[in-house]
Every structure is written in C-alpha cells, then in structure tokens.
Amino acid sequence: MFHHPPTVPRTAEAGCLAEIRRWQHEAERLREGAGAEPLNAAQSARLLREAHAADRRASARLEAIQEH
C-alpha cells in the first residue's frame, strides 16, 4: 500500500484553509460593497445575499476539514 508523506495532508489542509480565507474575504468585500452610497436597496440586498452565500461556503469547507 502506498502512503503519502506526512506533508501531503498538511499541504491539502493549508490549501483548504486558504480557500476558506478567500471566501471570508469575499463575504467581507461584498458586505462593504452593499453599504456603498450609489447602490439602491435591491442592489444592496443582492450583495448581502452573495455575502451570506460566501459565508456558508467558508463554513461548509471548515466543517469538512474538522470532520477529517
């Protein structure tokens, strides 16, 4: 049976953590954009929905890492 070197899981986990940080950053950026002055209520609401979706993606990815 082939065994991966010990660095493989750490590398994969680091990649997952980087992905989580990207989703969190995207959510933050979208929330900031939702508060911009020239946007109307519908545009702000859409950005907030997208921010919530990015938060959910980050949370789901984090849960997947914690399960393994």
mmCIF file of the N, C-alpha and C atoms, coordinates in Angstrom:
data_MODEL
# 
_entry.id   MODEL 
# 
loop_
_atom_site.group_PDB 
_atom_site.id 
_atom_site.type_symbol 
_atom_site.label_atom_id 
_atom_site.label_alt_id 
_atom_site.label_comp_id 
_atom_site.label_asym_id 
_atom_site.label_entity_id 
_atom_site.label_seq_id 
_atom_site.pdbx_PDB_ins_code 
_atom_site.Cartn_x 
_atom_site.Cartn_y 
_atom_site.Cartn_z 
_atom_site.occupancy 
_atom_site.B_iso_or_equiv 
_atom_site.pdbx_formal_charge 
_atom_site.auth_seq_id 
_atom_site.auth_comp_id 
_atom_site.auth_asym_id 
_atom_site.auth_atom_id 
_atom_site.pdbx_PDB_model_num 
ATOM 1   N N  . MET A 1 1  ? 0.850   -1.173 0.000  1.00 0.00 ? 1  MET A N  1 
ATOM 2   C CA . MET A 1 1  ? 0.000   0.000  0.000  1.00 0.00 ? 1  MET A CA 1 
ATOM 3   C C  . MET A 1 1  ? 0.896   1.236  0.000  1.00 0.00 ? 1  MET A C  1 
ATOM 4   N N  . PHE A 1 2  ? 0.523   2.227  -0.782 1.00 0.00 ? 2  PHE A N  1 
ATOM 5   C CA . PHE A 1 2  ? 1.275   3.481  -0.882 1.00 0.00 ? 2  PHE A CA 1 
ATOM 6   C C  . PHE A 1 2  ? 0.807   4.440  0.203  1.00 0.00 ? 2  PHE A C  1 
ATOM 7   N N  . HIS A 1 3  ? 1.757   5.013  0.893  1.00 0.00 ? 3  HIS A N  1 
ATOM 8   C CA . HIS A 1 3  ? 1.428   6.006  1.914  1.00 0.00 ? 3  HIS A CA 1 
ATOM 9   C C  . HIS A 1 3  ? 1.969   7.352  1.482  1.00 0.00 ? 3  HIS A C  1 
ATOM 10  N N  . HIS A 1 4  ? 1.135   8.363  1.635  1.00 0.00 ? 4  HIS A N  1 
ATOM 11  C CA . HIS A 1 4  ? 1.571   9.715  1.312  1.00 0.00 ? 4  HIS A CA 1 
ATOM 12  C C  . HIS A 1 4  ? 2.540   10.209 2.379  1.00 0.00 ? 4  HIS A C  1 
ATOM 13  N N  . PRO A 1 5  ? 3.509   10.989 1.981  1.00 0.00 ? 5  PRO A N  1 
ATOM 14  C CA . PRO A 1 5  ? 4.387   11.579 3.004  1.00 0.00 ? 5  PRO A CA 1 
ATOM 15  C C  . PRO A 1 5  ? 3.585   12.467 3.945  1.00 0.00 ? 5  PRO A C  1 
ATOM 16  N N  . PRO A 1 6  ? 4.059   12.676 5.155  1.00 0.00 ? 6  PRO A N  1 
ATOM 17  C CA . PRO A 1 6  ? 3.306   13.471 6.135  1.00 0.00 ? 6  PRO A CA 1 
ATOM 18  C C  . PRO A 1 6  ? 2.958   14.878 5.676  1.00 0.00 ? 6  PRO A C  1 
ATOM 19  N N  . THR A 1 7  ? 3.681   15.429 4.698  1.00 0.00 ? 7  THR A N  1 
ATOM 20  C CA . THR A 1 7  ? 3.406   16.796 4.274  1.00 0.00 ? 7  THR A CA 1 
ATOM 21  C C  . THR A 1 7  ? 2.174   16.895 3.385  1.00 0.00 ? 7  THR A C  1 
ATOM 22  N N  . VAL A 1 8  ? 1.738   15.808 2.789  1.00 0.00 ? 8  VAL A N  1 
ATOM 23  C CA . VAL A 1 8  ? 0.595   15.877 1.871  1.00 0.00 ? 8  VAL A CA 1 
ATOM 24  C C  . VAL A 1 8  ? -0.672  16.329 2.587  1.00 0.00 ? 8  VAL A C  1 
ATOM 25  N N  . PRO A 1 9  ? -1.064  15.718 3.704  1.00 0.00 ? 9  PRO A N  1 
ATOM 26  C CA . PRO A 1 9  ? -2.271  16.209 4.382  1.00 0.00 ? 9  PRO A CA 1 
ATOM 27  C C  . PRO A 1 9  ? -2.135  17.659 4.828  1.00 0.00 ? 9  PRO A C  1 
ATOM 28  N N  . ARG A 1 10 ? -0.969  18.032 5.294  1.00 0.00 ? 10 ARG A N  1 
ATOM 29  C CA . ARG A 1 10 ? -0.780  19.421 5.726  1.00 0.00 ? 10 ARG A CA 1 
ATOM 30  C C  . ARG A 1 10 ? -0.898  20.374 4.548  1.00 0.00 ? 10 ARG A C  1 
ATOM 31  N N  . THR A 1 11 ? -0.363  19.991 3.409  1.00 0.00 ? 11 THR A N  1 
ATOM 32  C CA . THR A 1 11 ? -0.455  20.826 2.210  1.00 0.00 ? 11 THR A CA 1 
ATOM 33  C C  . THR A 1 11 ? -1.900  20.957 1.781  1.00 0.00 ? 11 THR A C  1 
ATOM 34  N N  . ALA A 1 12 ? -2.636  19.853 1.788  1.00 0.00 ? 12 ALA A N  1 
ATOM 35  C CA . ALA A 1 12 ? -4.051  19.890 1.408  1.00 0.00 ? 12 ALA A CA 1 
ATOM 36  C C  . ALA A 1 12 ? -4.837  20.753 2.386  1.00 0.00 ? 12 ALA A C  1 
ATOM 37  N N  . GLU A 1 13 ? -4.538  20.590 3.679  1.00 0.00 ? 13 GLU A N  1 
ATOM 38  C CA . GLU A 1 13 ? -5.246  21.393 4.682  1.00 0.00 ? 13 GLU A CA 1 
ATOM 39  C C  . GLU A 1 13 ? -4.930  22.872 4.512  1.00 0.00 ? 13 GLU A C  1 
ATOM 40  N N  . ALA A 1 14 ? -3.677  23.185 4.216  1.00 0.00 ? 14 ALA A N  1 
ATOM 41  C CA . ALA A 1 14 ? -3.299  24.585 4.004  1.00 0.00 ? 14 ALA A CA 1 
ATOM 42  C C  . ALA A 1 14 ? -4.058  25.162 2.819  1.00 0.00 ? 14 ALA A C  1 
ATOM 43  N N  . GLY A 1 15 ? -4.226  24.369 1.766  1.00 0.00 ? 15 GLY A N  1 
ATOM 44  C CA . GLY A 1 15 ? -4.989  24.825 0.610  1.00 0.00 ? 15 GLY A CA 1 
ATOM 45  C C  . GLY A 1 15 ? -6.441  25.072 0.960  1.00 0.00 ? 15 GLY A C  1 
ATOM 46  N N  . CYS A 1 16 ? -7.012  24.190 1.767  1.00 0.00 ? 16 CYS A N  1 
ATOM 47  C CA . CYS A 1 16 ? -8.399  24.356 2.199  1.00 0.00 ? 16 CYS A CA 1 
ATOM 48  C C  . CYS A 1 16 ? -8.554  25.599 3.067  1.00 0.00 ? 16 CYS A C  1 
ATOM 49  N N  . LEU A 1 17 ? -7.593  25.805 3.961  1.00 0.00 ? 17 LEU A N  1 
ATOM 50  C CA . LEU A 1 17 ? -7.661  26.991 4.815  1.00 0.00 ? 17 LEU A CA 1 
ATOM 51  C C  . LEU A 1 17 ? -7.530  28.267 3.994  1.00 0.00 ? 17 LEU A C  1 
ATOM 52  N N  . ALA A 1 18 ? -6.703  28.235 2.964  1.00 0.00 ? 18 ALA A N  1 
ATOM 53  C CA . ALA A 1 18 ? -6.571  29.400 2.084  1.00 0.00 ? 18 ALA A CA 1 
ATOM 54  C C  . ALA A 1 18 ? -7.886  29.661 1.360  1.00 0.00 ? 18 ALA A C  1 
ATOM 55  N N  . GLU A 1 19 ? -8.563  28.585 0.944  1.00 0.00 ? 19 GLU A N  1 
ATOM 56  C CA . GLU A 1 19 ? -9.856  28.733 0.275  1.00 0.00 ? 19 GLU A CA 1 
ATOM 57  C C  . GLU A 1 19 ? -10.881 29.343 1.232  1.00 0.00 ? 19 GLU A C  1 
ATOM 58  N N  . ILE A 1 20 ? -10.871 28.900 2.473  1.00 0.00 ? 20 ILE A N  1 
ATOM 59  C CA . ILE A 1 20 ? -11.787 29.448 3.474  1.00 0.00 ? 20 ILE A CA 1 
ATOM 60  C C  . ILE A 1 20 ? -11.530 30.934 3.662  1.00 0.00 ? 20 ILE A C  1 
ATOM 61  N N  . ARG A 1 21 ? -10.257 31.310 3.755  1.00 0.00 ? 21 ARG A N  1 
ATOM 62  C CA . ARG A 1 21 ? -9.925  32.736 3.916  1.00 0.00 ? 21 ARG A CA 1 
ATOM 63  C C  . ARG A 1 21 ? -10.388 33.547 2.709  1.00 0.00 ? 21 ARG A C  1 
ATOM 64  N N  . ARG A 1 22 ? -10.274 32.976 1.509  1.00 0.00 ? 22 ARG A N  1 
ATOM 65  C CA . ARG A 1 22 ? -10.744 33.692 0.307  1.00 0.00 ? 22 ARG A CA 1 
ATOM 66  C C  . ARG A 1 22 ? -12.250 33.905 0.356  1.00 0.00 ? 22 ARG A C  1 
ATOM 67  N N  . TRP A 1 23 ? -13.005 32.878 0.757  1.00 0.00 ? 23 TRP A N  1 
ATOM 68  C CA . TRP A 1 23 ? -14.459 33.033 0.854  1.00 0.00 ? 23 TRP A CA 1 
ATOM 69  C C  . TRP A 1 23 ? -14.822 34.061 1.917  1.00 0.00 ? 23 TRP A C  1 
ATOM 70  N N  . GLN A 1 24 ? -14.107 34.032 3.047  1.00 0.00 ? 24 GLN A N  1 
ATOM 71  C CA . GLN A 1 24 ? -14.383 35.003 4.104  1.00 0.00 ? 24 GLN A CA 1 
ATOM 72  C C  . GLN A 1 24 ? -14.071 36.424 3.636  1.00 0.00 ? 24 GLN A C  1 
ATOM 73  N N  . HIS A 1 25 ? -12.979 36.581 2.930  1.00 0.00 ? 25 HIS A N  1 
ATOM 74  C CA . HIS A 1 25 ? -12.607 37.893 2.403  1.00 0.00 ? 25 HIS A CA 1 
ATOM 75  C C  . HIS A 1 25 ? -13.658 38.366 1.389  1.00 0.00 ? 25 HIS A C  1 
ATOM 76  N N  . GLU A 1 26 ? -14.105 37.451 0.534  1.00 0.00 ? 26 GLU A N  1 
ATOM 77  C CA . GLU A 1 26 ? -15.128 37.805 -0.457 1.00 0.00 ? 26 GLU A CA 1 
ATOM 78  C C  . GLU A 1 26 ? -16.408 38.245 0.242  1.00 0.00 ? 26 GLU A C  1 
ATOM 79  N N  . ALA A 1 27 ? -16.804 37.538 1.290  1.00 0.00 ? 27 ALA A N  1 
ATOM 80  C CA . ALA A 1 27 ? -18.011 37.914 2.029  1.00 0.00 ? 27 ALA A CA 1 
ATOM 81  C C  . ALA A 1 27 ? -17.866 39.309 2.629  1.00 0.00 ? 27 ALA A C  1 
ATOM 82  N N  . GLU A 1 28 ? -16.707 39.570 3.193  1.00 0.00 ? 28 GLU A N  1 
ATOM 83  C CA . GLU A 1 28 ? -16.456 40.892 3.781  1.00 0.00 ? 28 GLU A CA 1 
ATOM 84  C C  . GLU A 1 28 ? -16.515 41.984 2.712  1.00 0.00 ? 28 GLU A C  1 
ATOM 85  N N  . ARG A 1 29 ? -15.896 41.721 1.580  1.00 0.00 ? 29 ARG A N  1 
ATOM 86  C CA . ARG A 1 29 ? -15.884 42.690 0.479  1.00 0.00 ? 29 ARG A CA 1 
ATOM 87  C C  . ARG A 1 29 ? -17.300 42.962 -0.020 1.00 0.00 ? 29 ARG A C  1 
ATOM 88  N N  . LEU A 1 30 ? -18.109 41.911 -0.136 1.00 0.00 ? 30 LEU A N  1 
ATOM 89  C CA . LEU A 1 30 ? -19.489 42.074 -0.595 1.00 0.00 ? 30 LEU A CA 1 
ATOM 90  C C  . LEU A 1 30 ? -20.314 42.876 0.413  1.00 0.00 ? 30 LEU A C  1 
ATOM 91  N N  . ARG A 1 31 ? -20.127 42.610 1.708  1.00 0.00 ? 31 ARG A N  1 
ATOM 92  C CA . ARG A 1 31 ? -20.864 43.380 2.730  1.00 0.00 ? 31 ARG A CA 1 
ATOM 93  C C  . ARG A 1 31 ? -20.477 44.850 2.680  1.00 0.00 ? 31 ARG A C  1 
ATOM 94  N N  . GLU A 1 32 ? -19.200 45.123 2.499  1.00 0.00 ? 32 GLU A N  1 
ATOM 95  C CA . GLU A 1 32 ? -18.764 46.520 2.386  1.00 0.00 ? 32 GLU A CA 1 
ATOM 96  C C  . GLU A 1 32 ? -19.377 47.169 1.152  1.00 0.00 ? 32 GLU A C  1 
ATOM 97  N N  . GLY A 1 33 ? -19.406 46.438 0.051  1.00 0.00 ? 33 GLY A N  1 
ATOM 98  C CA . GLY A 1 33 ? -19.993 46.961 -1.186 1.00 0.00 ? 33 GLY A CA 1 
ATOM 99  C C  . GLY A 1 33 ? -21.480 47.219 -1.050 1.00 0.00 ? 33 GLY A C  1 
ATOM 100 N N  . ALA A 1 34 ? -22.154 46.398 -0.248 1.00 0.00 ? 34 ALA A N  1 
ATOM 101 C CA . ALA A 1 34 ? -23.597 46.564 -0.063 1.00 0.00 ? 34 ALA A CA 1 
ATOM 102 C C  . ALA A 1 34 ? -23.926 47.884 0.615  1.00 0.00 ? 34 ALA A C  1 
ATOM 103 N N  . GLY A 1 35 ? -22.975 48.418 1.358  1.00 0.00 ? 35 GLY A N  1 
ATOM 104 C CA . GLY A 1 35 ? -23.209 49.685 2.045  1.00 0.00 ? 35 GLY A CA 1 
ATOM 105 C C  . GLY A 1 35 ? -22.802 50.902 1.239  1.00 0.00 ? 35 GLY A C  1 
ATOM 106 N N  . ALA A 1 36 ? -22.370 50.705 0.005  1.00 0.00 ? 36 ALA A N  1 
ATOM 107 C CA . ALA A 1 36 ? -21.920 51.833 -0.823 1.00 0.00 ? 36 ALA A CA 1 
ATOM 108 C C  . ALA A 1 36 ? -23.085 52.755 -1.154 1.00 0.00 ? 36 ALA A C  1 
ATOM 109 N N  . GLU A 1 37 ? -22.818 54.022 -1.220 1.00 0.00 ? 37 GLU A N  1 
ATOM 110 C CA . GLU A 1 37 ? -23.844 55.058 -1.441 1.00 0.00 ? 37 GLU A CA 1 
ATOM 111 C C  . GLU A 1 37 ? -24.620 54.950 -2.755 1.00 0.00 ? 37 GLU A C  1 
ATOM 112 N N  . PRO A 1 38 ? -23.991 54.738 -3.898 1.00 0.00 ? 38 PRO A N  1 
ATOM 113 C CA . PRO A 1 38 ? -24.788 54.806 -5.119 1.00 0.00 ? 38 PRO A CA 1 
ATOM 114 C C  . PRO A 1 38 ? -25.702 53.598 -5.359 1.00 0.00 ? 38 PRO A C  1 
ATOM 115 N N  . LEU A 1 39 ? -25.662 52.595 -4.489 1.00 0.00 ? 39 LEU A N  1 
ATOM 116 C CA . LEU A 1 39 ? -26.495 51.412 -4.696 1.00 0.00 ? 39 LEU A CA 1 
ATOM 117 C C  . LEU A 1 39 ? -27.923 51.645 -4.193 1.00 0.00 ? 39 LEU A C  1 
ATOM 118 N N  . ASN A 1 40 ? -28.865 51.037 -4.897 1.00 0.00 ? 40 ASN A N  1 
ATOM 119 C CA . ASN A 1 40 ? -30.242 51.080 -4.396 1.00 0.00 ? 40 ASN A CA 1 
ATOM 120 C C  . ASN A 1 40 ? -30.473 49.885 -3.473 1.00 0.00 ? 40 ASN A C  1 
ATOM 121 N N  . ALA A 1 41 ? -31.628 49.802 -2.859 1.00 0.00 ? 41 ALA A N  1 
ATOM 122 C CA . ALA A 1 41 ? -31.919 48.758 -1.872 1.00 0.00 ? 41 ALA A CA 1 
ATOM 123 C C  . ALA A 1 41 ? -31.823 47.357 -2.481 1.00 0.00 ? 41 ALA A C  1 
ATOM 124 N N  . ALA A 1 42 ? -32.306 47.180 -3.700 1.00 0.00 ? 42 ALA A N  1 
ATOM 125 C CA . ALA A 1 42 ? -32.272 45.861 -4.341 1.00 0.00 ? 42 ALA A CA 1 
ATOM 126 C C  . ALA A 1 42 ? -30.836 45.426 -4.606 1.00 0.00 ? 42 ALA A C  1 
ATOM 127 N N  . GLN A 1 43 ? -29.990 46.344 -5.034 1.00 0.00 ? 43 GLN A N  1 
ATOM 128 C CA . GLN A 1 43 ? -28.590 46.019 -5.295 1.00 0.00 ? 43 GLN A CA 1 
ATOM 129 C C  . GLN A 1 43 ? -27.872 45.655 -3.996 1.00 0.00 ? 43 GLN A C  1 
ATOM 130 N N  . SER A 1 44 ? -28.138 46.418 -2.950 1.00 0.00 ? 44 SER A N  1 
ATOM 131 C CA . SER A 1 44 ? -27.530 46.130 -1.651 1.00 0.00 ? 44 SER A CA 1 
ATOM 132 C C  . SER A 1 44 ? -27.978 44.760 -1.142 1.00 0.00 ? 44 SER A C  1 
ATOM 133 N N  . ALA A 1 45 ? -29.261 44.463 -1.287 1.00 0.00 ? 45 ALA A N  1 
ATOM 134 C CA . ALA A 1 45 ? -29.795 43.178 -0.835 1.00 0.00 ? 45 ALA A CA 1 
ATOM 135 C C  . ALA A 1 45 ? -29.136 42.023 -1.584 1.00 0.00 ? 45 ALA A C  1 
ATOM 136 N N  . ARG A 1 46 ? -28.930 42.194 -2.877 1.00 0.00 ? 46 ARG A N  1 
ATOM 137 C CA . ARG A 1 46 ? -28.288 41.136 -3.663 1.00 0.00 ? 46 ARG A CA 1 
ATOM 138 C C  . ARG A 1 46 ? -26.861 40.900 -3.175 1.00 0.00 ? 46 ARG A C  1 
ATOM 139 N N  . LEU A 1 47 ? -26.111 41.969 -2.933 1.00 0.00 ? 47 LEU A N  1 
ATOM 140 C CA . LEU A 1 47 ? -24.741 41.811 -2.442 1.00 0.00 ? 47 LEU A CA 1 
ATOM 141 C C  . LEU A 1 47 ? -24.724 41.135 -1.070 1.00 0.00 ? 47 LEU A C  1 
ATOM 142 N N  . LEU A 1 48 ? -25.684 41.467 -0.223 1.00 0.00 ? 48 LEU A N  1 
ATOM 143 C CA . LEU A 1 48 ? -25.754 40.820 1.091  1.00 0.00 ? 48 LEU A CA 1 
ATOM 144 C C  . LEU A 1 48 ? -26.076 39.335 0.969  1.00 0.00 ? 48 LEU A C  1 
ATOM 145 N N  . ARG A 1 49 ? -26.951 38.968 0.018  1.00 0.00 ? 49 ARG A N  1 
ATOM 146 C CA . ARG A 1 49 ? -27.243 37.549 -0.216 1.00 0.00 ? 49 ARG A CA 1 
ATOM 147 C C  . ARG A 1 49 ? -25.989 36.818 -0.682 1.00 0.00 ? 49 ARG A C  1 
ATOM 148 N N  . GLU A 1 50 ? -25.230 37.458 -1.567 1.00 0.00 ? 50 GLU A N  1 
ATOM 149 C CA . GLU A 1 50 ? -23.986 36.859 -2.052 1.00 0.00 ? 50 GLU A CA 1 
ATOM 150 C C  . GLU A 1 50 ? -22.970 36.740 -0.912 1.00 0.00 ? 50 GLU A C  1 
ATOM 151 N N  . ALA A 1 51 ? -22.943 37.713 -0.013 1.00 0.00 ? 51 ALA A N  1 
ATOM 152 C CA . ALA A 1 51 ? -22.044 37.647 1.144  1.00 0.00 ? 51 ALA A CA 1 
ATOM 153 C C  . ALA A 1 51 ? -22.419 36.472 2.039  1.00 0.00 ? 51 ALA A C  1 
ATOM 154 N N  . HIS A 1 52 ? -23.705 36.285 2.274  1.00 0.00 ? 52 HIS A N  1 
ATOM 155 C CA . HIS A 1 52 ? -24.165 35.161 3.093  1.00 0.00 ? 52 HIS A CA 1 
ATOM 156 C C  . HIS A 1 52 ? -23.799 33.836 2.431  1.00 0.00 ? 52 HIS A C  1 
ATOM 157 N N  . ALA A 1 53 ? -23.911 33.768 1.111  1.00 0.00 ? 53 ALA A N  1 
ATOM 158 C CA . ALA A 1 53 ? -23.546 32.545 0.395  1.00 0.00 ? 53 ALA A CA 1 
ATOM 159 C C  . ALA A 1 53 ? -22.051 32.267 0.541  1.00 0.00 ? 53 ALA A C  1 
ATOM 160 N N  . ALA A 1 54 ? -21.231 33.294 0.463  1.00 0.00 ? 54 ALA A N  1 
ATOM 161 C CA . ALA A 1 54 ? -19.789 33.124 0.637  1.00 0.00 ? 54 ALA A CA 1 
ATOM 162 C C  . ALA A 1 54 ? -19.479 32.666 2.066  1.00 0.00 ? 54 ALA A C  1 
ATOM 163 N N  . ASP A 1 55 ? -20.195 33.215 3.040  1.00 0.00 ? 55 ASP A N  1 
ATOM 164 C CA . ASP A 1 55 ? -20.023 32.778 4.431  1.00 0.00 ? 55 ASP A CA 1 
ATOM 165 C C  . ASP A 1 55 ? -20.377 31.298 4.582  1.00 0.00 ? 55 ASP A C  1 
ATOM 166 N N  . ARG A 1 56 ? -21.468 30.885 3.943  1.00 0.00 ? 56 ARG A N  1 
ATOM 167 C CA . ARG A 1 56 ? -21.885 29.481 4.014  1.00 0.00 ? 56 ARG A CA 1 
ATOM 168 C C  . ARG A 1 56 ? -20.842 28.564 3.383  1.00 0.00 ? 56 ARG A C  1 
ATOM 169 N N  . ARG A 1 57 ? -20.262 28.991 2.260  1.00 0.00 ? 57 ARG A N  1 
ATOM 170 C CA . ARG A 1 57 ? -19.221 28.180 1.619  1.00 0.00 ? 57 ARG A CA 1 
ATOM 171 C C  . ARG A 1 57 ? -18.018 28.027 2.534  1.00 0.00 ? 57 ARG A C  1 
ATOM 172 N N  . ALA A 1 58 ? -17.608 29.123 3.161  1.00 0.00 ? 58 ALA A N  1 
ATOM 173 C CA . ALA A 1 58 ? -16.468 29.073 4.070  1.00 0.00 ? 58 ALA A CA 1 
ATOM 174 C C  . ALA A 1 58 ? -16.776 28.158 5.260  1.00 0.00 ? 58 ALA A C  1 
ATOM 175 N N  . SER A 1 59 ? -17.959 28.275 5.816  1.00 0.00 ? 59 SER A N  1 
ATOM 176 C CA . SER A 1 59 ? -18.340 27.449 6.961  1.00 0.00 ? 59 SER A CA 1 
ATOM 177 C C  . SER A 1 59 ? -18.406 25.970 6.593  1.00 0.00 ? 59 SER A C  1 
ATOM 178 N N  . ALA A 1 60 ? -18.962 25.670 5.433  1.00 0.00 ? 60 ALA A N  1 
ATOM 179 C CA . ALA A 1 60 ? -19.058 24.281 4.994  1.00 0.00 ? 60 ALA A CA 1 
ATOM 180 C C  . ALA A 1 60 ? -17.673 23.677 4.786  1.00 0.00 ? 60 ALA A C  1 
ATOM 181 N N  . ARG A 1 61 ? -16.780 24.459 4.207  1.00 0.00 ? 61 ARG A N  1 
ATOM 182 C CA . ARG A 1 61 ? -15.417 23.971 3.974  1.00 0.00 ? 61 ARG A CA 1 
ATOM 183 C C  . ARG A 1 61 ? -14.706 23.741 5.301  1.00 0.00 ? 61 ARG A C  1 
ATOM 184 N N  . LEU A 1 62 ? -14.890 24.643 6.254  1.00 0.00 ? 62 LEU A N  1 
ATOM 185 C CA . LEU A 1 62 ? -14.280 24.495 7.567  1.00 0.00 ? 62 LEU A CA 1 
ATOM 186 C C  . LEU A 1 62 ? -14.823 23.246 8.272  1.00 0.00 ? 62 LEU A C  1 
ATOM 187 N N  . GLU A 1 63 ? -16.114 23.024 8.203  1.00 0.00 ? 63 GLU A N  1 
ATOM 188 C CA . GLU A 1 63 ? -16.712 21.843 8.809  1.00 0.00 ? 63 GLU A CA 1 
ATOM 189 C C  . GLU A 1 63 ? -16.141 20.577 8.183  1.00 0.00 ? 63 GLU A C  1 
ATOM 190 N N  . ALA A 1 64 ? -15.940 20.588 6.865  1.00 0.00 ? 64 ALA A N  1 
ATOM 191 C CA . ALA A 1 64 ? -15.385 19.419 6.186  1.00 0.00 ? 64 ALA A CA 1 
ATOM 192 C C  . ALA A 1 64 ? -13.972 19.124 6.679  1.00 0.00 ? 64 ALA A C  1 
ATOM 193 N N  . ILE A 1 65 ? -13.187 20.170 6.899  1.00 0.00 ? 65 ILE A N  1 
ATOM 194 C CA . ILE A 1 65 ? -11.821 19.985 7.408  1.00 0.00 ? 65 ILE A CA 1 
ATOM 195 C C  . ILE A 1 65 ? -11.858 19.418 8.820  1.00 0.00 ? 65 ILE A C  1 
ATOM 196 N N  . GLN A 1 66 ? -12.759 19.929 9.640  1.00 0.00 ? 66 GLN A N  1 
ATOM 197 C CA . GLN A 1 66 ? -12.835 19.498 11.034 1.00 0.00 ? 66 GLN A CA 1 
ATOM 198 C C  . GLN A 1 66 ? -13.304 18.058 11.151 1.00 0.00 ? 66 GLN A C  1 
ATOM 199 N N  . GLU A 1 67 ? -14.072 17.578 10.186 1.00 0.00 ? 67 GLU A N  1 
ATOM 200 C CA . GLU A 1 67 ? -14.553 16.203 10.209 1.00 0.00 ? 67 GLU A CA 1 
ATOM 201 C C  . GLU A 1 67 ? -13.456 15.205 9.878  1.00 0.00 ? 67 GLU A C  1 
ATOM 202 N N  . HIS A 1 68 ? -12.426 15.677 9.192  1.00 0.00 ? 68 HIS A N  1 
ATOM 203 C CA . HIS A 1 68 ? -11.354 14.748 8.789  1.00 0.00 ? 68 HIS A CA 1 
ATOM 204 C C  . HIS A 1 68 ? -10.172 14.840 9.654  1.00 0.00 ? 68 HIS A C  1 
# 
